Amino acid sequence: MKMETRNALPEDFDFLLELTRGNMERIVTKEWNADWEKDVEPNFVNLWKNQGEKKIIEVDNRRVGYFWFEQHSEKKVEIK
């Protein structure tokens, strides 16, 4: 078994959205009382197009996950 990472491509978007929905939809609807399709998915789509660096994780040339480094314009407060 060989794991590799690569830059995400536009054709990876459906995989990313499906994986994220599968992992997050229950939290979004039950814990946050939000609607996935109305409240979350449009923001996800917009951020995908505009922000951050996205990497695909592949095992034996099969997509199994991703990670995404978002870029925030707000300065974070450092806790000491």
Distance bins in CASP14 RR format, pairs under 12 A and 6 or more apart:
PFRMAT RR
TARGET T0000
AUTHOR 0000-0000-0000
RMODE 2
METHOD distances of the structure
MODEL  1
1 58 0 0 0 0 0 1 0 0 0 0 0
1 59 1 0 1 0 0 0 0 0 0 0 0
1 60 1 0 0 1 0 0 0 0 0 0 0
1 61 0 0 0 0 0 1 0 0 0 0 0
1 62 0 0 0 0 0 1 0 0 0 0 0
1 64 0 0 0 0 0 1 0 0 0 0 0
2 57 0 0 0 0 0 1 0 0 0 0 0
2 58 0 0 0 0 1 0 0 0 0 0 0
2 59 1 0 0 1 0 0 0 0 0 0 0
2 60 1 0 0 1 0 0 0 0 0 0 0
2 61 0 0 0 0 1 0 0 0 0 0 0
2 62 0 0 0 0 0 1 0 0 0 0 0
2 64 0 0 0 0 0 1 0 0 0 0 0
3 55 0 0 0 0 0 1 0 0 0 0 0
3 56 0 0 0 0 0 1 0 0 0 0 0
3 57 1 0 0 1 0 0 0 0 0 0 0
3 58 1 0 0 1 0 0 0 0 0 0 0
3 59 1 0 1 0 0 0 0 0 0 0 0
3 60 0 0 0 0 1 0 0 0 0 0 0
3 61 0 0 0 0 0 1 0 0 0 0 0
3 62 0 0 0 0 0 1 0 0 0 0 0
3 63 0 0 0 0 0 1 0 0 0 0 0
3 64 0 0 0 0 1 0 0 0 0 0 0
3 65 0 0 0 0 0 1 0 0 0 0 0
4 55 0 0 0 0 1 0 0 0 0 0 0
4 56 0 0 0 0 1 0 0 0 0 0 0
4 57 1 0 0 1 0 0 0 0 0 0 0
4 58 1 0 1 0 0 0 0 0 0 0 0
4 59 1 0 0 1 0 0 0 0 0 0 0
4 60 0 0 0 0 1 0 0 0 0 0 0
4 61 0 0 0 0 1 0 0 0 0 0 0
4 62 0 0 0 0 0 1 0 0 0 0 0
4 63 0 0 0 0 0 1 0 0 0 0 0
4 64 0 0 0 0 0 1 0 0 0 0 0
4 65 0 0 0 0 0 1 0 0 0 0 0
5 53 0 0 0 0 0 1 0 0 0 0 0
5 54 0 0 0 0 0 1 0 0 0 0 0
5 55 1 0 1 0 0 0 0 0 0 0 0
5 56 1 0 0 1 0 0 0 0 0 0 0
5 57 1 0 1 0 0 0 0 0 0 0 0
5 58 1 0 0 1 0 0 0 0 0 0 0
5 59 0 0 0 0 0 1 0 0 0 0 0
5 63 0 0 0 0 0 1 0 0 0 0 0
5 64 0 0 0 0 0 1 0 0 0 0 0
5 65 0 0 0 0 1 0 0 0 0 0 0
5 66 0 0 0 0 1 0 0 0 0 0 0
5 67 0 0 0 0 1 0 0 0 0 0 0
5 68 0 0 0 0 0 1 0 0 0 0 0
6 12 0 0 0 0 1 0 0 0 0 0 0
6 53 0 0 0 0 0 1 0 0 0 0 0
6 54 0 0 0 0 0 1 0 0 0 0 0
6 55 1 0 0 1 0 0 0 0 0 0 0
6 56 1 0 1 0 0 0 0 0 0 0 0
6 57 0 0 0 0 1 0 0 0 0 0 0
6 58 1 0 0 1 0 0 0 0 0 0 0
6 61 0 0 0 0 0 1 0 0 0 0 0
6 63 0 0 0 0 1 0 0 0 0 0 0
6 65 0 0 0 0 0 1 0 0 0 0 0
6 66 0 0 0 0 0 1 0 0 0 0 0
6 67 0 0 0 0 0 1 0 0 0 0 0
7 52 0 0 0 0 0 1 0 0 0 0 0
7 53 1 0 0 1 0 0 0 0 0 0 0
7 54 1 0 0 1 0 0 0 0 0 0 0
7 55 1 0 0 1 0 0 0 0 0 0 0
7 56 1 0 0 1 0 0 0 0 0 0 0
7 57 0 0 0 0 0 1 0 0 0 0 0
7 58 0 0 0 0 0 1 0 0 0 0 0
7 66 0 0 0 0 0 1 0 0 0 0 0
7 67 0 0 0 0 0 1 0 0 0 0 0
7 68 0 0 0 0 0 1 0 0 0 0 0
7 69 0 0 0 0 0 1 0 0 0 0 0
8 14 0 0 0 0 0 1 0 0 0 0 0
8 15 0 0 0 0 1 0 0 0 0 0 0
8 16 1 0 0 1 0 0 0 0 0 0 0
8 17 0 0 0 0 0 1 0 0 0 0 0
8 19 0 0 0 0 0 1 0 0 0 0 0
8 48 0 0 0 0 1 0 0 0 0 0 0
8 49 0 0 0 0 0 1 0 0 0 0 0
8 52 0 0 0 0 1 0 0 0 0 0 0
8 53 0 0 0 0 1 0 0 0 0 0 0
8 54 1 1 0 0 0 0 0 0 0 0 0
8 55 1 0 0 1 0 0 0 0 0 0 0
8 56 1 0 1 0 0 0 0 0 0 0 0
8 57 0 0 0 0 0 1 0 0 0 0 0
8 58 0 0 0 0 0 1 0 0 0 0 0
8 63 0 0 0 0 1 0 0 0 0 0 0
8 65 0 0 0 0 0 1 0 0 0 0 0
8 66 1 0 0 1 0 0 0 0 0 0 0
8 67 0 0 0 0 1 0 0 0 0 0 0
8 68 0 0 0 0 1 0 0 0 0 0 0
8 69 0 0 0 0 0 1 0 0 0 0 0
9 15 0 0 0 0 0 1 0 0 0 0 0
9 16 0 0 0 0 0 1 0 0 0 0 0
9 48 0 0 0 0 0 1 0 0 0 0 0
9 54 0 0 0 0 1 0 0 0 0 0 0
9 55 0 0 0 0 0 1 0 0 0 0 0
9 56 1 0 0 1 0 0 0 0 0 0 0
9 58 0 0 0 0 0 1 0 0 0 0 0
9 63 0 0 0 0 0 1 0 0 0 0 0
9 66 0 0 0 0 0 1 0 0 0 0 0
10 16 0 0 0 0 0 1 0 0 0 0 0
10 48 0 0 0 0 1 0 0 0 0 0 0
10 49 0 0 0 0 1 0 0 0 0 0 0
10 54 0 0 0 0 0 1 0 0 0 0 0
10 56 0 0 0 0 0 1 0 0 0 0 0
11 56 0 0 0 0 0 1 0 0 0 0 0
11 63 0 0 0 0 0 1 0 0 0 0 0
12 18 0 0 0 0 0 1 0 0 0 0 0
12 19 0 0 0 0 1 0 0 0 0 0 0
12 20 0 0 0 0 0 1 0 0 0 0 0
12 48 0 0 0 0 1 0 0 0 0 0 0
12 54 1 0 0 1 0 0 0 0 0 0 0
12 55 0 0 0 0 1 0 0 0 0 0 0
12 56 1 0 1 0 0 0 0 0 0 0 0
12 57 0 0 0 0 0 1 0 0 0 0 0
12 58 0 0 0 0 0 1 0 0 0 0 0
12 63 1 0 0 1 0 0 0 0 0 0 0
12 65 0 0 0 0 1 0 0 0 0 0 0
12 66 1 0 0 1 0 0 0 0 0 0 0
12 68 0 0 0 0 0 1 0 0 0 0 0
13 19 0 0 0 0 0 1 0 0 0 0 0
13 20 0 0 0 0 0 1 0 0 0 0 0
13 41 0 0 0 0 0 1 0 0 0 0 0
13 44 0 0 0 0 1 0 0 0 0 0 0
13 45 0 0 0 0 1 0 0 0 0 0 0
13 47 0 0 0 0 0 1 0 0 0 0 0
13 48 1 0 0 1 0 0 0 0 0 0 0
13 49 0 0 0 0 1 0 0 0 0 0 0
13 54 0 0 0 0 1 0 0 0 0 0 0
13 56 0 0 0 0 0 1 0 0 0 0 0
13 63 0 0 0 0 0 1 0 0 0 0 0
13 66 0 0 0 0 0 1 0 0 0 0 0
13 68 0 0 0 0 0 1 0 0 0 0 0
14 20 0 0 0 0 0 1 0 0 0 0 0
14 21 0 0 0 0 0 1 0 0 0 0 0
14 45 0 0 0 0 0 1 0 0 0 0 0
14 48 0 0 0 0 0 1 0 0 0 0 0
14 63 0 0 0 0 0 1 0 0 0 0 0
15 21 0 0 0 0 0 1 0 0 0 0 0
15 22 0 0 0 0 0 1 0 0 0 0 0
15 48 0 0 0 0 0 1 0 0 0 0 0
15 54 0 0 0 0 0 1 0 0 0 0 0
15 56 1 0 0 1 0 0 0 0 0 0 0
15 57 0 0 0 0 0 1 0 0 0 0 0
15 58 0 0 0 0 0 1 0 0 0 0 0
15 62 0 0 0 0 0 1 0 0 0 0 0
15 63 1 0 1 0 0 0 0 0 0 0 0
15 64 0 0 0 0 1 0 0 0 0 0 0
15 65 0 0 0 0 1 0 0 0 0 0 0
15 66 1 0 0 1 0 0 0 0 0 0 0
16 22 0 0 0 0 0 1 0 0 0 0 0
16 23 0 0 0 0 0 1 0 0 0 0 0
16 24 0 0 0 0 0 1 0 0 0 0 0
16 41 0 0 0 0 0 1 0 0 0 0 0
16 44 0 0 0 0 1 0 0 0 0 0 0
16 45 0 0 0 0 0 1 0 0 0 0 0
16 47 0 0 0 0 0 1 0 0 0 0 0
16 48 1 0 0 1 0 0 0 0 0 0 0
16 49 0 0 0 0 0 1 0 0 0 0 0
16 54 1 0 0 1 0 0 0 0 0 0 0
16 55 0 0 0 0 0 1 0 0 0 0 0
16 56 0 0 0 0 1 0 0 0 0 0 0
16 57 0 0 0 0 0 1 0 0 0 0 0
16 63 0 0 0 0 1 0 0 0 0 0 0
16 64 0 0 0 0 0 1 0 0 0 0 0
16 65 0 0 0 0 1 0 0 0 0 0 0
16 66 1 0 1 0 0 0 0 0 0 0 0
16 67 0 0 0 0 0 1 0 0 0 0 0
16 68 0 0 0 0 1 0 0 0 0 0 0
17 23 0 0 0 0 0 1 0 0 0 0 0
17 24 0 0 0 0 0 1 0 0 0 0 0
17 25 0 0 0 0 0 1 0 0 0 0 0
17 36 0 0 0 0 0 1 0 0 0 0 0
17 37 0 0 0 0 0 1 0 0 0 0 0
17 40 0 0 0 0 0 1 0 0 0 0 0
17 41 1 0 0 1 0 0 0 0 0 0 0
17 42 0 0 0 0 0 1 0 0 0 0 0
17 43 0 0 0 0 0 1 0 0 0 0 0
17 44 1 0 0 1 0 0 0 0 0 0 0
17 45 1 0 0 1 0 0 0 0 0 0 0
17 47 0 0 0 0 0 1 0 0 0 0 0
17 48 1 0 0 1 0 0 0 0 0 0 0
17 54 0 0 0 0 0 1 0 0 0 0 0
17 66 0 0 0 0 0 1 0 0 0 0 0
18 24 0 0 0 0 0 1 0 0 0 0 0
18 25 0 0 0 0 0 1 0 0 0 0 0
18 36 0 0 0 0 0 1 0 0 0 0 0
18 41 0 0 0 0 0 1 0 0 0 0 0
18 44 0 0 0 0 0 1 0 0 0 0 0
18 63 0 0 0 0 0 1 0 0 0 0 0
18 65 0 0 0 0 0 1 0 0 0 0 0
18 66 0 0 0 0 0 1 0 0 0 0 0
19 25 0 0 0 0 0 1 0 0 0 0 0
19 44 0 0 0 0 0 1 0 0 0 0 0
19 56 0 0 0 0 0 1 0 0 0 0 0
19 57 0 0 0 0 0 1 0 0 0 0 0
19 63 0 0 0 0 1 0 0 0 0 0 0
19 64 0 0 0 0 1 0 0 0 0 0 0
19 65 1 0 0 1 0 0 0 0 0 0 0
19 66 1 0 0 1 0 0 0 0 0 0 0
19 67 0 0 0 0 0 1 0 0 0 0 0
19 68 0 0 0 0 0 1 0 0 0 0 0
20 27 0 0 0 0 0 1 0 0 0 0 0
20 28 0 0 0 0 1 0 0 0 0 0 0
20 36 0 0 0 0 1 0 0 0 0 0 0
20 40 0 0 0 0 1 0 0 0 0 0 0
20 41 0 0 0 0 1 0 0 0 0 0 0
20 43 0 0 0 0 0 1 0 0 0 0 0
20 44 1 0 0 1 0 0 0 0 0 0 0
20 45 0 0 0 0 0 1 0 0 0 0 0
20 47 0 0 0 0 0 1 0 0 0 0 0
20 48 0 0 0 0 1 0 0 0 0 0 0
20 54 0 0 0 0 0 1 0 0 0 0 0
20 65 0 0 0 0 1 0 0 0 0 0 0
20 66 0 0 0 0 1 0 0 0 0 0 0
20 67 0 0 0 0 0 1 0 0 0 0 0
20 68 0 0 0 0 1 0 0 0 0 0 0
21 27 0 0 0 0 0 1 0 0 0 0 0
21 28 0 0 0 0 1 0 0 0 0 0 0
21 29 0 0 0 0 0 1 0 0 0 0 0
21 36 1 0 0 1 0 0 0 0 0 0 0
21 37 0 0 0 0 1 0 0 0 0 0 0
21 40 0 0 0 0 1 0 0 0 0 0 0
21 41 1 0 0 1 0 0 0 0 0 0 0
21 44 0 0 0 0 1 0 0 0 0 0 0
21 45 0 0 0 0 0 1 0 0 0 0 0
22 28 0 0 0 0 0 1 0 0 0 0 0
22 29 0 0 0 0 0 1 0 0 0 0 0
22 36 0 0 0 0 1 0 0 0 0 0 0
22 40 0 0 0 0 0 1 0 0 0 0 0
22 41 0 0 0 0 0 1 0 0 0 0 0
22 65 0 0 0 0 0 1 0 0 0 0 0
23 36 0 0 0 0 0 1 0 0 0 0 0
23 40 0 0 0 0 0 1 0 0 0 0 0
23 65 0 0 0 0 1 0 0 0 0 0 0
23 66 0 0 0 0 0 1 0 0 0 0 0
24 30 0 0 0 0 0 1 0 0 0 0 0
24 31 0 0 0 0 1 0 0 0 0 0 0
24 32 0 0 0 0 1 0 0 0 0 0 0
24 34 0 0 0 0 0 1 0 0 0 0 0
24 36 1 0 0 1 0 0 0 0 0 0 0
24 39 0 0 0 0 0 1 0 0 0 0 0
24 40 1 0 0 1 0 0 0 0 0 0 0
24 41 0 0 0 0 0 1 0 0 0 0 0
24 43 0 0 0 0 0 1 0 0 0 0 0
24 44 0 0 0 0 1 0 0 0 0 0 0
25 31 0 0 0 0 0 1 0 0 0 0 0
25 32 0 0 0 0 0 1 0 0 0 0 0
25 34 0 0 0 0 1 0 0 0 0 0 0
25 35 0 0 0 0 1 0 0 0 0 0 0
25 36 1 0 1 0 0 0 0 0 0 0 0
25 37 0 0 0 0 1 0 0 0 0 0 0
25 39 0 0 0 0 0 1 0 0 0 0 0
25 40 0 0 0 0 1 0 0 0 0 0 0
25 41 0 0 0 0 1 0 0 0 0 0 0
25 44 0 0 0 0 0 1 0 0 0 0 0
26 32 0 0 0 0 0 1 0 0 0 0 0
26 34 0 0 0 0 0 1 0 0 0 0 0
26 36 0 0 0 0 1 0 0 0 0 0 0
26 40 0 0 0 0 0 1 0 0 0 0 0
27 33 0 0 0 0 0 1 0 0 0 0 0
27 34 0 0 0 0 1 0 0 0 0 0 0
27 36 0 0 0 0 0 1 0 0 0 0 0
27 40 0 0 0 0 1 0 0 0 0 0 0
28 34 1 0 1 0 0 0 0 0 0 0 0
28 35 1 0 0 1 0 0 0 0 0 0 0
28 36 1 0 1 0 0 0 0 0 0 0 0
28 37 0 0 0 0 0 1 0 0 0 0 0
28 38 0 0 0 0 0 1 0 0 0 0 0
28 39 1 0 0 1 0 0 0 0 0 0 0
28 40 1 0 1 0 0 0 0 0 0 0 0
28 41 0 0 0 0 1 0 0 0 0 0 0
28 43 0 0 0 0 0 1 0 0 0 0 0
28 44 0 0 0 0 0 1 0 0 0 0 0
29 35 1 0 0 1 0 0 0 0 0 0 0
29 36 1 0 0 1 0 0 0 0 0 0 0
29 37 0 0 0 0 0 1 0 0 0 0 0
29 38 0 0 0 0 0 1 0 0 0 0 0
29 39 0 0 0 0 1 0 0 0 0 0 0
29 40 0 0 0 0 1 0 0 0 0 0 0
30 36 0 0 0 0 0 1 0 0 0 0 0
32 39 0 0 0 0 1 0 0 0 0 0 0
32 40 0 0 0 0 1 0 0 0 0 0 0
33 39 0 0 0 0 1 0 0 0 0 0 0
33 40 0 0 0 0 0 1 0 0 0 0 0
34 40 1 0 0 1 0 0 0 0 0 0 0
34 41 0 0 0 0 0 1 0 0 0 0 0
34 42 0 0 0 0 0 1 0 0 0 0 0
34 43 0 0 0 0 0 1 0 0 0 0 0
35 41 0 0 0 0 1 0 0 0 0 0 0
35 42 0 0 0 0 0 1 0 0 0 0 0
35 43 0 0 0 0 0 1 0 0 0 0 0
36 42 0 0 0 0 0 1 0 0 0 0 0
36 43 0 0 0 0 0 1 0 0 0 0 0
36 44 0 0 0 0 1 0 0 0 0 0 0
37 43 0 0 0 0 0 1 0 0 0 0 0
37 44 0 0 0 0 0 1 0 0 0 0 0
37 45 0 0 0 0 0 1 0 0 0 0 0
40 46 0 0 0 0 0 1 0 0 0 0 0
40 47 0 0 0 0 0 1 0 0 0 0 0
41 47 0 0 0 0 0 1 0 0 0 0 0
41 48 0 0 0 0 0 1 0 0 0 0 0
42 48 0 0 0 0 0 1 0 0 0 0 0
42 49 0 0 0 0 0 1 0 0 0 0 0
43 49 0 0 0 0 0 1 0 0 0 0 0
43 50 0 0 0 0 0 1 0 0 0 0 0
43 51 0 0 0 0 0 1 0 0 0 0 0
43 70 0 0 0 0 0 1 0 0 0 0 0
44 50 0 0 0 0 0 1 0 0 0 0 0
44 51 0 0 0 0 0 1 0 0 0 0 0
44 54 0 0 0 0 0 1 0 0 0 0 0
44 68 0 0 0 0 0 1 0 0 0 0 0
44 70 0 0 0 0 0 1 0 0 0 0 0
45 51 0 0 0 0 0 1 0 0 0 0 0
46 70 0 0 0 0 0 1 0 0 0 0 0
47 54 0 0 0 0 1 0 0 0 0 0 0
47 68 0 0 0 0 1 0 0 0 0 0 0
47 69 0 0 0 0 0 1 0 0 0 0 0
47 70 1 0 0 1 0 0 0 0 0 0 0
47 71 0 0 0 0 1 0 0 0 0 0 0
47 72 0 0 0 0 0 1 0 0 0 0 0
48 54 1 0 0 1 0 0 0 0 0 0 0
48 66 0 0 0 0 0 1 0 0 0 0 0
48 68 0 0 0 0 1 0 0 0 0 0 0
48 70 0 0 0 0 0 1 0 0 0 0 0
50 70 0 0 0 0 0 1 0 0 0 0 0
50 71 0 0 0 0 1 0 0 0 0 0 0
50 73 0 0 0 0 0 1 0 0 0 0 0
51 68 0 0 0 0 1 0 0 0 0 0 0
51 69 0 0 0 0 1 0 0 0 0 0 0
51 70 1 0 1 0 0 0 0 0 0 0 0
51 71 1 0 1 0 0 0 0 0 0 0 0
51 72 0 0 0 0 1 0 0 0 0 0 0
51 73 0 0 0 0 1 0 0 0 0 0 0
52 67 0 0 0 0 0 1 0 0 0 0 0
52 68 1 0 0 1 0 0 0 0 0 0 0
52 69 1 0 1 0 0 0 0 0 0 0 0
52 70 1 0 1 0 0 0 0 0 0 0 0
52 71 1 0 1 0 0 0 0 0 0 0 0
52 72 0 0 0 0 1 0 0 0 0 0 0
52 73 0 0 0 0 0 1 0 0 0 0 0
53 66 0 0 0 0 0 1 0 0 0 0 0
53 67 0 0 0 0 1 0 0 0 0 0 0
53 68 1 0 0 1 0 0 0 0 0 0 0
53 69 1 0 1 0 0 0 0 0 0 0 0
53 70 0 0 0 0 1 0 0 0 0 0 0
53 71 0 0 0 0 1 0 0 0 0 0 0
54 65 0 0 0 0 0 1 0 0 0 0 0
54 66 1 0 0 1 0 0 0 0 0 0 0
54 67 1 0 0 1 0 0 0 0 0 0 0
54 68 1 0 1 0 0 0 0 0 0 0 0
54 69 1 0 0 1 0 0 0 0 0 0 0
54 70 0 0 0 0 1 0 0 0 0 0 0
54 71 0 0 0 0 0 1 0 0 0 0 0
55 63 0 0 0 0 0 1 0 0 0 0 0
55 65 0 0 0 0 1 0 0 0 0 0 0
55 66 1 0 0 1 0 0 0 0 0 0 0
55 67 1 0 1 0 0 0 0 0 0 0 0
55 68 1 0 0 1 0 0 0 0 0 0 0
55 69 0 0 0 0 1 0 0 0 0 0 0
56 62 0 0 0 0 0 1 0 0 0 0 0
56 63 1 0 1 0 0 0 0 0 0 0 0
56 64 0 0 0 0 1 0 0 0 0 0 0
56 65 1 0 0 1 0 0 0 0 0 0 0
56 66 1 0 1 0 0 0 0 0 0 0 0
56 67 0 0 0 0 1 0 0 0 0 0 0
56 68 0 0 0 0 0 1 0 0 0 0 0
57 63 1 0 0 1 0 0 0 0 0 0 0
57 64 1 0 1 0 0 0 0 0 0 0 0
57 65 1 0 1 0 0 0 0 0 0 0 0
57 66 1 0 0 1 0 0 0 0 0 0 0
57 67 1 0 0 1 0 0 0 0 0 0 0
57 68 0 0 0 0 0 1 0 0 0 0 0
58 64 1 0 0 1 0 0 0 0 0 0 0
58 65 0 0 0 0 1 0 0 0 0 0 0
58 66 0 0 0 0 1 0 0 0 0 0 0
59 65 0 0 0 0 1 0 0 0 0 0 0
END
